[in-house]
Amino acid sequence: MSAMRISSLLDEITDFLAVAPTADEIIAFKPSPVLDQRLHDLLDKNSADLLSPYERAELDEFLRMNHFLTILKAKARLRAVEIA
């Protein structure tokens, strides 16, 4: 089940990038409310030290994807400044 959630996060990002978004669209991108809620649920469970190994892997993947999005958005901001 957690693999499906991880896939869903990756799918959201790759589906978004597949349509060749503009720099402004990349900067504005946010995961769906469903995935955002799942992340908050995992963070709450992590704070209470209640994560299963599968949930730990899922949270780790969320954190990796967040890092990727941070870098992508920073590069998009640079690109937007270069174009302006």
C-alpha positions as CSV (number, residue, x, y, z in Angstrom):
1,M,0.0,0.0,0.0
2,S,2.8,2.5,0.8
3,A,4.4,1.8,-2.6
4,M,1.2,3.0,-4.2
5,R,1.4,6.3,-2.2
6,I,5.0,6.7,-3.1
7,S,4.1,6.1,-6.7
8,S,1.3,8.6,-6.5
9,L,3.7,11.3,-5.4
10,L,6.2,10.5,-8.1
11,D,3.3,10.3,-10.6
12,E,2.0,13.7,-9.6
13,I,5.4,15.2,-10.2
14,T,6.2,13.5,-13.4
15,D,2.7,14.1,-14.8
16,F,3.2,17.8,-14.0
17,L,6.6,17.9,-15.6
18,A,5.5,16.0,-18.7
19,V,3.3,18.9,-19.9
20,A,6.4,21.2,-20.0
21,P,5.3,23.7,-17.4
22,T,6.6,27.3,-17.4
23,A,9.0,28.5,-14.8
24,D,6.1,30.3,-13.0
25,E,4.0,27.1,-13.0
26,I,6.9,25.1,-11.6
27,I,7.4,27.7,-8.8
28,A,3.7,27.5,-8.0
29,F,3.5,23.7,-8.1
30,K,2.2,22.0,-4.9
31,P,1.3,18.3,-4.4
32,S,-2.4,17.5,-4.2
33,P,-4.3,18.0,-0.9
34,V,-4.5,14.2,-0.5
35,L,-0.7,13.8,-0.6
36,D,-0.2,16.9,1.6
37,Q,-2.5,15.4,4.2
38,R,-0.7,12.0,4.0
39,L,2.7,13.8,4.5
40,H,1.3,15.6,7.6
41,D,-0.1,12.3,8.9
42,L,3.3,10.6,8.5
43,L,5.1,13.5,10.2
44,D,2.7,13.3,13.1
45,K,3.3,9.6,13.4
46,N,7.0,10.1,13.1
47,S,7.0,12.7,16.0
48,A,5.2,10.1,18.1
49,D,7.7,7.4,17.0
50,L,4.9,5.3,15.6
51,L,6.0,4.8,12.0
52,S,6.0,1.3,10.5
53,P,9.0,0.4,8.3
54,Y,6.8,0.9,5.3
55,E,5.7,4.3,6.5
56,R,9.3,5.3,7.2
57,A,10.2,4.4,3.6
58,E,7.2,6.5,2.5
59,L,8.2,9.5,4.6
60,D,11.8,9.2,3.3
61,E,10.5,9.3,-0.3
62,F,8.4,12.3,0.5
63,L,11.5,14.0,1.9
64,R,13.5,13.1,-1.2
65,M,10.8,14.4,-3.5
66,N,10.6,17.6,-1.4
67,H,14.3,18.1,-1.8
68,F,14.0,17.5,-5.6
69,L,11.1,20.1,-5.8
70,T,13.1,22.6,-3.8
71,I,16.0,22.4,-6.2
72,L,13.7,22.4,-9.3
73,K,11.9,25.5,-8.0
74,A,15.2,27.3,-7.2
75,K,16.3,26.7,-10.8
76,A,13.0,27.8,-12.1
77,R,13.3,31.0,-10.2
78,L,16.7,31.6,-11.7
79,R,15.3,30.9,-15.1
80,A,12.5,33.3,-14.6
81,V,14.9,36.1,-13.6
82,E,17.1,35.4,-16.6
83,I,14.1,35.7,-18.9
84,A,12.7,38.9,-17.3
